Amino acid sequence: MEKKQTPLGYISFSAFAWVVGLLIFFPIFWMVLTSFKSELEAVSIPPSFISFDWTLENYVEVQERSNYFKFAMNSVILAVGSTLVGLVFAVTCAWAMAFNPTKRTKDALLWMLSTKMMPPVGVLVPIYLMFRDWGLLDTRFGLIMVLFLMNLPIMVWMLYTYFKEIPTDILEAARMDGATLPKEIIFVLLPMALPGIASTMLLNVILAWNEAFWTLNLTTSDAAPLTAFIASYSSPEGLFWAKLSAASTLAVAPILVIGWFSQKQLVRGLTFGAVK
C-alpha cells in the first residue's frame, strides 16, 4: 500500500531541495555578480553583494580584447557538429545492440563505458602527434572528431537504454509491411524514441560545449571555442577576476538558456523507460 507523505515530510524535503539548489546556483550567481564589479571591488574583503558601483566596463573590455562571437561560433559548430556525427553512429550501434544482441553485446557496452574511465591526459601525446602529422591541429574538423569519439560511449549507452523499451513487435510489423532497414530506423524507430534521442543530443551538446581539456590542447586560435576564450584571461600577471567573470558569464549564458528552456524535454528523456 502506498505510503502518504506527511505535511512535515513534504516541507522538510522541499526545504532540503531548496538548500541544495541554492548551493548549486550560488557560484553562478556570484560569477554574474562579480562581472559587474571593478577589479578592486571583485577582490575586496568583506565582499559586497549589492552595494557597489555596477559597471559594464568588463564586458566592453572583453569584447574589445577578444572577438567573442568568433569563439561562440566555434563552440556552436563543435558542439552541434560532434552531436550530429555522433548521433549517426550511436543510433545504428544502439539499434544493433538492442534488437540484434549477441553474447558479447554486454561486454562491448561495458568496454565502451570503461573508455570513459581513462584519464584524457593518458592519450594526449599520441593524439597530439597524429593531429600534427595529419594537419588537424587547430581545425574544427579535428576537434569535432575528438569530441564525437569522446562522447560516443555515453550516446550509445543512453540510446541503447531507450531502444530496449520499444516493443520489438512494432518493428516486426513494419518489416512485414515491407519496410527496409533504413525506413524501419527512420520512420518507425526514431519517432518512437524521440524523447530519448532529444535528451541524448542535449546532453552531448552540453558535454561538448563544456569540454576544456581537448580544446585547450589541440587549438590555438582558428578553431578555439569559448573554453579557450575563458582561459585567455588567466595571465602571468595574475587573475583578473572581474574580467574573468565577465568572460565566463558570456561563455555559459547560451548553454544556460538552452538548458532552461529544454529542461522538461531533458528530464522526460532521461526518465524515458524508468517508470513501467
C-alpha positions in Angstrom: 0.0 0.0 0.0 1.3 3.4 -1.0 2.6 5.5 2.0 1.2 9.0 2.1 3.7 11.8 2.6 3.0 13.9 5.7 3.0 17.7 5.5 6.1 17.9 7.7 7.9 15.5 5.4 6.9 17.5 2.3 8.1 20.7 3.9 11.4 19.1 5.0 12.0 17.7 1.6 11.2 21.0 -0.1 13.5 22.9 2.2 16.3 20.4 1.6 15.8 20.7 -2.2 15.9 24.5 -2.0 19.1 24.4 0.0 20.8 22.1 -2.4 19.5 24.2 -5.4 20.8 27.4 -3.9 24.2 25.9 -3.1 24.5 24.7 -6.7 23.3 28.0 -8.2 25.4 30.3 -5.9 28.7 30.0 -7.8 26.9 31.0 -11.0 25.2 33.9 -9.2 28.5 35.1 -7.7 30.2 34.9 -11.1 27.5 37.0 -12.7 27.6 39.5 -9.8 31.4 39.8 -10.0 31.3 40.5 -13.7 29.6 43.8 -12.9 32.3 44.9 -10.4 35.6 46.7 -10.8 38.7 44.6 -10.3 39.2 46.3 -6.9 35.7 45.5 -5.7 36.0 41.9 -7.1 38.7 41.1 -4.5 37.5 43.3 -1.7 37.1 41.8 1.8 34.4 41.6 3.0 32.7 41.1 -0.4 29.9 43.3 -1.4 26.7 41.8 -2.7 24.6 44.8 -3.8 26.2 48.0 -2.5 28.8 48.5 -5.2 29.2 50.6 -8.3 27.7 48.5 -11.1 29.6 48.7 -14.3 29.7 47.2 -17.8 33.3 48.1 -18.4 34.4 44.4 -18.1 32.0 43.3 -20.9 33.2 46.2 -23.1 36.8 45.4 -22.5 36.3 41.6 -23.0 34.6 42.3 -26.4 37.4 44.8 -27.4 40.1 42.4 -26.4 38.7 39.2 -27.8 36.2 38.5 -30.6 33.5 36.8 -28.5 31.3 35.9 -31.5 34.2 34.1 -33.2 34.7 31.9 -30.2 31.0 31.4 -29.7 30.5 30.3 -33.3 33.3 27.8 -32.9 31.6 26.4 -29.8 28.3 26.1 -31.7 29.9 24.4 -34.7 31.9 22.0 -32.5 29.0 21.1 -30.1 26.4 20.7 -32.8 28.7 19.1 -35.3 30.0 16.4 -32.9 26.5 15.7 -31.8 25.1 15.1 -35.3 28.1 13.0 -36.3 27.8 11.0 -33.1 24.1 10.5 -33.5 24.5 8.8 -36.8 26.9 6.3 -35.4 25.2 5.9 -32.0 21.7 5.2 -33.4 22.9 2.4 -35.7 25.1 1.0 -33.0 22.4 1.1 -30.3 19.9 -0.4 -32.8 22.1 -3.4 -33.5 22.8 -3.9 -29.8 19.2 -3.5 -28.7 17.4 -5.6 -31.4 20.1 -7.9 -32.6 22.1 -8.7 -29.5 24.9 -11.3 -29.3 26.5 -12.9 -26.3 29.2 -10.2 -26.5 26.8 -7.3 -26.5 27.0 -6.6 -22.8 30.8 -7.0 -22.8 31.0 -4.5 -25.7 28.8 -2.0 -23.8 30.9 -2.3 -20.7 34.1 -1.9 -22.7 32.8 1.3 -24.3 31.8 2.7 -21.0 35.2 1.8 -19.5 36.9 4.0 -22.0 35.4 7.0 -20.2 37.3 6.0 -17.1 40.7 6.6 -18.7 42.2 10.0 -18.0 42.4 12.0 -21.2 45.9 13.0 -20.5 46.9 9.4 -21.0 46.3 9.6 -24.7 47.1 13.3 -25.2 50.6 12.8 -26.7 49.7 10.2 -29.4 46.6 12.1 -30.4 48.6 15.4 -30.5 51.3 13.8 -32.7 48.7 12.3 -35.0 46.9 15.7 -35.3 50.3 17.4 -36.0 51.2 14.9 -38.7 47.8 14.9 -40.3 47.4 18.7 -40.2 44.4 18.7 -37.9 45.8 20.9 -35.1 43.6 24.0 -34.6 40.9 22.8 -37.0 37.2 22.4 -36.5 37.1 19.1 -38.2 39.8 17.6 -35.9 38.0 18.8 -32.8 34.6 17.5 -34.0 36.1 14.1 -34.4 37.7 14.1 -31.0 34.5 15.3 -29.2 32.4 12.9 -31.2 34.6 9.9 -30.2 34.8 11.1 -26.6 31.1 11.3 -26.1 30.1 8.3 -28.3 30.0 5.7 -25.5 27.5 7.8 -23.5 25.4 8.3 -26.5 25.3 4.6 -27.3 24.5 3.7 -23.7 21.6 6.2 -23.5 20.1 5.2 -26.9 20.5 1.5 -26.1 18.5 2.0 -22.9 15.8 3.9 -24.8 15.6 1.4 -27.7 15.3 -1.6 -25.3 12.0 -0.1 -24.1 10.5 -0.2 -27.6 8.4 -3.3 -28.3 10.0 -5.5 -31.0 6.6 -6.4 -32.3 6.2 -2.9 -33.8 9.4 -3.3 -35.7 8.5 -6.7 -36.9 5.1 -5.4 -38.1 6.9 -2.8 -40.1 9.1 -5.4 -41.7 6.1 -7.5 -42.6 4.6 -4.4 -44.3 7.7 -4.3 -46.5 9.8 -1.7 -44.6 13.5 -1.8 -45.4 16.1 -1.4 -42.7 16.7 2.3 -43.3 12.9 3.0 -43.4 12.4 0.9 -40.2 15.0 3.0 -38.4 14.0 6.4 -39.8 10.2 6.2 -39.9 9.4 3.7 -37.1 12.2 3.6 -34.5 13.3 7.2 -34.4 9.8 8.8 -33.9 9.1 6.4 -31.0 12.4 7.1 -29.3 12.3 10.9 -30.0 12.3 11.9 -26.3 15.4 9.8 -25.6 17.1 11.0 -28.7 16.4 14.6 -27.9 17.8 14.2 -24.3 20.8 12.4 -25.7 21.5 15.2 -28.1 21.1 17.9 -25.5 23.4 16.1 -23.1 26.0 15.7 -25.8 25.8 19.3 -26.7 26.3 20.3 -23.1 29.3 18.0 -22.7 30.9 19.2 -25.9 30.3 22.8 -25.1 31.9 22.5 -21.7 34.9 20.4 -22.8 38.1 22.2 -22.0 41.0 19.6 -21.9 41.0 18.8 -25.7 40.0 22.3 -26.9 42.8 23.9 -24.9 45.5 21.4 -26.0 44.5 21.0 -29.7 43.7 24.5 -30.6 45.3 28.0 -30.6 43.2 30.5 -32.4 41.3 29.5 -35.6 39.1 26.7 -34.0 39.3 27.9 -30.4 35.9 27.7 -28.6 34.7 29.6 -25.6 36.7 27.4 -23.2 39.8 28.9 -24.8 38.2 32.3 -24.6 37.9 32.0 -20.8 41.4 30.6 -20.4 42.9 33.6 -22.2 42.0 35.7 -19.1 44.5 33.8 -17.0 47.8 35.6 -17.4 51.2 35.6 -15.8 50.3 38.9 -14.2 47.5 37.1 -12.2 43.8 36.5 -12.5 41.6 39.5 -13.3 38.6 38.2 -11.5 36.1 40.8 -12.8 37.1 40.3 -16.5 37.3 36.6 -16.0 33.8 36.5 -14.6 32.5 38.6 -17.5 34.1 36.2 -20.0 32.8 33.2 -18.1 29.3 34.7 -18.0 29.3 35.2 -21.7 30.6 31.7 -22.3 28.0 29.9 -20.1 25.0 32.1 -21.0 24.0 30.3 -24.2 24.1 26.8 -22.7 22.2 28.0 -19.6 19.4 29.5 -21.7 19.3 26.2 -23.8 19.2 24.1 -20.6 16.5 26.3 -19.0 14.1 26.1 -22.0 14.7 22.4 -22.7 14.7 21.2 -19.1 11.3 19.4 -19.4 12.5 17.6 -22.6 15.7 16.7 -20.9 14.1 15.3 -17.8 11.5 13.5 -19.9 14.2 11.9 -22.0 16.4 10.9 -19.1 13.5 9.2 -17.3 12.3 7.5 -20.5 11.6 3.9 -19.7 12.3 4.4 -16.0 8.7 4.0 -14.9 6.8 0.9 -16.0 
